[in-house]
């Protein structure tokens, strides 16, 4: 489970939403350009107008830009320097639409279309780019400049009206962007907290509370998964069942507090003896531990068992009641998975080998 920092999660999701917003804005823009082109050609089909062909060429180039943007963001689901690319595309979006509005204004009585297009674009930019403030303003500023200039040039409106409209538009855009972004970050934070909580709960359910290594539940889950993997990829799989020698005598002599400390030390020593990330140790029950060794044959498992013995010897935890050694020792039973062998059958083989190790004098490992 990915538990990256909240800032990283917000940054990654910002581009994900921004990417979707660019694709959506490009689609809306292409549809809008097509409809406007049809409208102005129907409107001016019987009239000669110098700006009609120029406007059509402008729309064609703009359509190519939006199509390229659509394809680019559809194929780039991750983008390392997305802020730079997004800023460039947002600026091109704003400039081309601002230029389109200027051409529509030059057509004459197309002011109604200009007003509709301007309002539509502000809505598209707000809903599509709100996760990245720079993109919002790079896209809207050129459009605002051209629409404000259009309002100033329109004889129906005075200068005060044009700037009042500009101010209100900016306030609405920023208020809407902040509201949407607050909702966005709150949603991401809730998702992040929920995943972190689920991870903690999952970790608790798979962790032995005394030794802080994996518990029996984890092993039962993992061995089934690893057997499926070994069967699918035709690779070996080994387990080591480990029992602390004369642990009951240790507990009875020194008490349960010392016994718990001993269990923790042995668990840590076994864990430190595993050199690969995918090798795991679990507390199997009481003073028993089980090591799961994916992609490991019997020889490799024996090397791990030998390393565990050496590390425990180096730890040299005194055992005043042991009949075989003055320090804590373990007996180990090793088994390697055979074709079509079920988990309980593999464990039984390891358990039998553990019994043989004990019968042979303890402080050793047996393998078949």
C-alpha positions as CSV (number, residue, x, y, z in Angstrom):
1,X,0.0,0.0,0.0
2,X,1.3,3.4,-1.0
3,X,1.7,5.5,2.1
4,X,3.6,8.5,0.7
5,X,3.4,11.8,2.5
6,X,0.3,13.8,2.3
7,X,2.0,16.5,0.2
8,X,3.2,13.9,-2.3
9,X,-0.2,12.4,-2.5
10,X,-1.8,15.8,-3.1
11,X,0.8,16.7,-5.7
12,X,0.3,13.4,-7.6
13,X,-3.5,13.7,-7.4
14,X,-3.3,17.4,-8.5
15,X,-1.7,16.3,-11.8
16,X,-4.2,13.4,-12.2
17,X,-7.1,15.8,-11.9
18,X,-5.4,18.5,-13.9
19,X,-4.7,15.9,-16.7
20,X,-8.4,14.9,-16.7
21,X,-9.3,18.6,-16.7
22,X,-7.1,19.4,-19.7
23,X,-8.6,16.4,-21.7
24,X,-12.1,17.6,-20.8
25,X,-11.4,21.2,-21.6
26,X,-9.9,20.2,-25.0
27,X,-13.0,18.2,-25.9
28,X,-15.3,21.0,-24.9
29,X,-13.2,23.5,-26.8
30,X,-13.3,21.3,-30.0
31,X,-17.1,21.0,-29.8
32,X,-17.5,24.7,-29.1
33,X,-15.2,25.6,-32.0
34,X,-17.1,23.4,-34.4
35,X,-20.5,24.9,-33.3
36,X,-19.2,28.5,-33.6
37,X,-17.7,27.8,-37.0
38,X,-21.0,26.4,-38.3
39,X,-22.9,29.4,-36.8
40,X,-20.7,32.1,-38.3
41,X,-20.5,30.4,-41.7
42,X,-24.3,30.1,-41.8
43,X,-24.6,33.7,-40.6
44,X,-22.1,35.1,-43.1
45,X,-22.6,32.7,-46.0
46,X,-24.2,35.3,-48.2
47,X,-21.9,38.1,-47.1
48,X,-18.4,39.0,-47.9
49,X,-16.4,39.5,-44.8
50,X,-12.6,39.9,-44.6
51,X,-12.4,38.3,-41.1
52,X,-14.5,35.2,-42.0
53,X,-11.7,33.2,-43.6
54,X,-9.1,34.4,-41.1
55,X,-11.4,33.4,-38.2
56,X,-11.9,30.0,-39.8
57,X,-8.1,29.4,-40.1
58,X,-7.7,30.6,-36.6
59,X,-10.2,28.0,-35.4
60,X,-8.6,25.3,-37.5
61,X,-5.2,25.9,-35.9
62,X,-6.8,26.1,-32.5
63,X,-8.5,22.8,-33.1
64,X,-5.2,21.2,-34.0
65,X,-3.7,22.5,-30.7
66,X,-6.6,21.1,-28.6
67,X,-6.5,17.8,-30.4
68,X,-2.7,17.6,-29.7
69,X,-3.3,18.4,-26.1
70,X,-6.1,15.8,-25.8
71,X,-3.8,13.1,-27.2
72,X,-0.8,14.2,-25.2
73,X,-2.5,14.2,-21.8
74,X,-4.4,11.0,-22.7
75,X,-1.1,9.1,-23.1
76,X,0.9,10.8,-20.3
77,X,-0.7,9.5,-17.1
78,X,2.4,10.5,-15.2
79,X,4.5,13.5,-15.9
80,X,7.6,14.4,-13.9
81,X,7.6,18.1,-14.7
82,X,3.9,18.5,-15.1
83,X,3.7,22.0,-13.7
84,X,5.8,23.4,-16.6
85,X,3.9,21.5,-19.3
86,X,0.6,22.4,-17.7
87,X,1.5,26.1,-17.5
88,X,2.5,26.1,-21.1
89,X,-0.7,24.4,-22.2
90,X,-2.9,26.6,-20.0
91,X,-1.2,29.7,-21.5
92,X,-1.7,28.5,-25.1
93,X,-5.3,27.7,-24.2
94,X,-5.9,31.2,-22.9
95,X,-4.1,33.0,-25.8
96,X,-5.8,31.0,-28.6
97,X,-9.2,31.5,-27.1
98,X,-8.5,35.2,-26.4
99,X,-7.5,35.5,-30.1
100,X,-10.6,33.7,-31.1
101,X,-12.8,36.1,-29.1
102,X,-11.0,39.0,-30.9
103,X,-11.8,37.5,-34.3
104,X,-15.4,37.0,-33.3
105,X,-15.6,40.6,-32.2
106,X,-14.2,41.7,-35.5
107,X,-17.0,39.9,-37.3
108,X,-19.4,42.5,-36.2
109,X,-22.6,41.6,-34.6
110,X,-21.2,38.4,-33.1
111,X,-21.0,40.0,-29.6
112,X,-23.7,37.6,-28.3
113,X,-21.5,34.7,-29.2
114,X,-18.5,36.4,-27.6
115,X,-20.3,36.8,-24.3
116,X,-21.5,33.2,-24.3
117,X,-18.1,31.8,-25.2
118,X,-16.3,34.0,-22.6
119,X,-18.6,32.8,-19.8
120,X,-18.4,29.2,-21.0
121,X,-14.6,29.3,-21.0
122,X,-14.4,30.7,-17.5
123,X,-16.6,27.8,-16.3
124,X,-14.4,25.3,-18.2
125,X,-11.2,26.7,-16.8
126,X,-12.5,26.8,-13.3
127,X,-13.8,23.3,-13.3
128,X,-10.9,21.8,-15.3
129,X,-7.9,23.6,-13.9
130,X,-8.8,24.4,-10.3
131,X,-6.2,22.1,-8.7
132,X,-3.4,24.3,-10.1
133,X,-3.9,28.0,-9.5
134,X,-1.1,29.0,-12.0
135,X,-2.9,27.1,-14.8
136,X,-6.2,28.8,-13.9
137,X,-4.8,32.3,-14.3
138,X,-2.5,31.6,-17.3
139,X,-5.7,30.4,-19.1
140,X,-8.0,33.1,-17.9
141,X,-5.9,36.2,-18.0
142,X,-5.7,36.4,-21.9
143,X,-9.4,35.7,-22.1
144,X,-10.1,38.4,-19.5
145,X,-8.0,40.9,-21.4
146,X,-9.8,40.3,-24.7
147,X,-13.3,40.2,-23.2
148,X,-12.5,43.4,-21.2
149,X,-11.2,45.1,-24.3
150,X,-14.3,44.0,-26.1
151,X,-16.5,45.5,-23.3
152,X,-14.6,48.8,-23.5
153,X,-14.9,48.9,-27.3
154,X,-18.7,48.2,-27.1
155,X,-20.5,51.5,-27.2
156,X,-23.3,50.1,-25.0
157,X,-20.9,49.9,-22.0
158,X,-18.8,52.5,-20.3
159,X,-15.3,52.1,-18.8
160,X,-16.7,51.6,-15.2
161,X,-18.9,48.8,-16.4
162,X,-16.0,47.0,-18.1
163,X,-13.8,47.1,-15.1
164,X,-16.6,46.3,-12.7
165,X,-17.3,43.2,-14.8
166,X,-13.6,42.3,-14.8
167,X,-13.4,42.6,-11.0
168,X,-16.5,40.6,-10.3
169,X,-15.3,37.9,-12.8
170,X,-11.9,37.6,-11.0
171,X,-13.6,37.4,-7.6
172,X,-15.9,34.7,-8.7
173,X,-13.1,32.7,-10.3
174,X,-10.8,32.9,-7.3
175,X,-13.6,32.2,-4.8
176,X,-14.8,29.2,-6.9
177,X,-11.2,28.0,-7.3
178,X,-10.5,28.2,-3.5
179,X,-13.8,26.4,-2.7
180,X,-13.1,23.6,-5.1
181,X,-9.5,23.3,-4.1
182,X,-10.4,23.2,-0.4
183,X,-12.9,20.4,-1.2
184,X,-10.2,18.6,-3.2
185,X,-7.5,18.8,-0.5
186,X,-10.0,17.8,2.2
187,X,-11.0,14.7,0.2
188,X,-7.3,13.7,-0.4
189,X,-6.5,14.2,3.3
190,X,-9.4,12.0,4.3
191,X,-8.4,9.3,1.8
192,X,-4.8,9.6,3.0
193,X,-5.9,9.2,6.7
194,X,-8.1,6.3,5.9
195,X,-5.4,4.4,4.0
196,X,-2.9,5.1,6.9
197,X,-5.5,3.9,9.4
198,X,-6.2,0.7,7.3
199,X,-2.4,0.1,7.1
200,X,-2.0,0.4,10.8
201,X,-5.0,-1.9,11.4
202,X,-3.6,-4.4,8.9
203,X,-0.1,-4.2,10.5
204,X,-1.6,-4.8,13.9
205,X,-3.6,-7.8,12.7
206,X,-0.4,-9.3,11.3
207,X,2.0,-8.4,14.1
208,X,2.8,-10.3,17.3
209,X,2.3,-7.8,20.1
210,X,5.1,-9.2,22.3
211,X,8.0,-9.7,19.8
212,X,6.8,-7.2,17.2
213,X,7.5,-9.7,14.4
214,X,4.8,-11.3,12.2
215,X,2.2,-13.5,13.8
216,X,0.6,-16.8,13.0
217,X,-2.1,-15.1,10.9
218,X,0.5,-13.5,8.7
219,X,2.3,-16.8,8.2
220,X,-1.0,-18.6,7.3
221,X,-1.7,-15.9,4.7
222,X,1.8,-15.8,3.4
223,X,2.4,-19.5,3.0
224,X,-0.7,-19.9,0.8
225,X,0.4,-17.0,-1.3
226,X,4.0,-18.3,-1.6
227,X,2.9,-21.8,-2.5
228,X,0.8,-20.4,-5.3
229,X,3.7,-18.3,-6.5
230,X,6.2,-21.3,-6.3
231,X,3.8,-23.5,-8.3
232,X,3.2,-20.8,-10.9
233,X,6.8,-19.9,-11.4
234,X,8.2,-23.4,-10.7
235,X,10.6,-22.1,-8.0
236,X,11.6,-23.7,-4.7
237,X,10.0,-22.7,-1.3
238,X,11.4,-23.7,2.1
239,X,10.3,-23.2,5.7
240,X,12.1,-23.5,9.0
241,X,10.2,-24.4,12.1
242,X,12.2,-23.2,15.2
243,X,11.7,-24.1,18.9
244,X,13.7,-22.6,21.8
245,X,15.3,-25.4,23.7
246,X,14.0,-26.0,27.3
247,X,12.1,-22.7,27.2
248,X,9.6,-23.9,29.9
249,X,12.5,-24.6,32.3
250,X,13.8,-21.1,31.5
251,X,10.4,-19.6,32.3
252,X,9.9,-21.6,35.5
253,X,13.4,-20.7,36.7
254,X,13.7,-17.0,35.8
255,X,10.0,-16.0,35.5
256,X,7.8,-14.8,32.7
257,X,9.3,-11.3,32.5
258,X,12.7,-12.8,31.7
259,X,10.9,-15.3,29.4
260,X,9.3,-12.5,27.5
261,X,12.7,-10.7,27.1
262,X,14.2,-14.0,25.9
263,X,11.4,-14.4,23.2
264,X,12.0,-10.8,22.0
265,X,15.8,-11.4,21.7
266,X,15.4,-14.7,19.9
267,X,12.8,-13.1,17.5
268,X,15.1,-10.2,16.8
269,X,18.1,-12.5,16.2
270,X,16.2,-14.7,13.8
271,X,14.9,-11.6,11.9
272,X,18.4,-10.2,11.7
273,X,19.6,-13.5,10.3
274,X,17.3,-13.1,7.2
275,X,19.2,-11.2,4.6
276,X,16.5,-10.9,1.9
277,X,13.5,-8.6,2.0
278,X,11.1,-11.3,1.0
279,X,12.3,-13.8,3.7
280,X,10.0,-13.5,6.8
281,X,9.8,-14.8,10.3
282,X,6.6,-15.3,12.3
283,X,5.9,-16.3,15.8
284,X,4.1,-19.6,15.3
285,X,3.0,-20.0,18.9
286,X,4.5,-19.9,22.4
287,X,8.3,-20.4,22.0
288,X,8.0,-21.5,18.4
289,X,8.9,-19.5,15.3
290,X,8.6,-20.2,11.6
291,X,10.7,-18.8,8.8
292,X,9.3,-18.6,5.3
293,X,12.0,-18.6,2.5
294,X,10.6,-18.0,-1.0
295,X,12.8,-19.1,-3.9
296,X,15.0,-21.1,-1.6
297,X,16.0,-24.8,-1.9
298,X,17.0,-27.1,0.9
299,X,20.6,-26.1,0.8
300,X,19.8,-22.4,1.0
301,X,17.5,-23.1,3.9
302,X,20.2,-25.0,5.8
303,X,22.5,-22.0,5.4
304,X,19.9,-19.8,6.9
305,X,19.4,-22.2,9.8
306,X,23.1,-22.3,10.4
307,X,23.3,-18.5,10.4
308,X,20.5,-18.4,13.0
309,X,22.5,-20.8,15.2
310,X,25.7,-18.8,14.9
311,X,23.9,-15.5,15.6
312,X,22.2,-17.0,18.7
313,X,25.6,-18.3,19.9
314,X,27.0,-14.8,19.5
315,X,24.1,-13.3,21.4
316,X,25.0,-15.6,24.4
317,X,21.8,-15.3,26.4
318,X,22.4,-17.3,29.6
319,X,20.1,-20.3,30.2
320,X,20.7,-21.6,33.7
321,X,18.4,-24.7,33.3
322,X,19.5,-26.0,29.9
323,X,20.8,-29.6,29.8
324,X,22.8,-29.0,26.6
325,X,24.3,-25.5,26.8
326,X,24.8,-22.6,29.2
327,X,23.2,-20.3,26.7
328,X,19.9,-20.1,24.8
329,X,19.8,-22.5,21.9
330,X,17.2,-23.6,19.3
331,X,16.2,-26.7,17.4
332,X,15.1,-26.3,13.8
333,X,13.2,-28.4,11.4
334,X,13.5,-27.6,7.7
335,X,11.2,-28.6,4.9
336,X,11.1,-27.7,1.2
337,X,7.8,-27.6,-0.7
338,X,7.1,-30.5,-3.1
339,X,4.7,-30.4,-6.1
340,X,1.0,-30.5,-5.1
341,X,1.9,-30.3,-1.4
342,X,-0.6,-28.4,0.7
343,X,0.5,-25.9,3.4
344,X,-0.4,-28.2,6.3
345,X,1.6,-31.0,4.7
346,X,4.7,-28.8,4.3
347,X,4.4,-27.7,7.9
348,X,4.0,-31.3,9.1
349,X,7.3,-32.2,7.4
350,X,9.0,-29.3,9.1
351,X,7.5,-30.3,12.4
352,X,8.7,-33.9,12.0
353,X,12.2,-32.7,11.3
354,X,12.0,-30.4,14.3
355,X,11.1,-33.4,16.4
356,X,14.1,-35.3,15.0
357,X,16.4,-32.4,15.8
358,X,15.1,-32.5,19.4
359,X,15.5,-36.3,19.6
360,X,19.0,-36.0,18.3
361,X,20.1,-33.8,21.2
362,X,18.7,-30.3,20.3
363,X,20.7,-27.2,19.3
364,X,20.8,-28.4,15.7
365,X,18.7,-28.5,12.6
366,X,17.3,-31.4,10.6
367,X,16.2,-31.3,6.9
368,X,14.7,-33.6,4.3
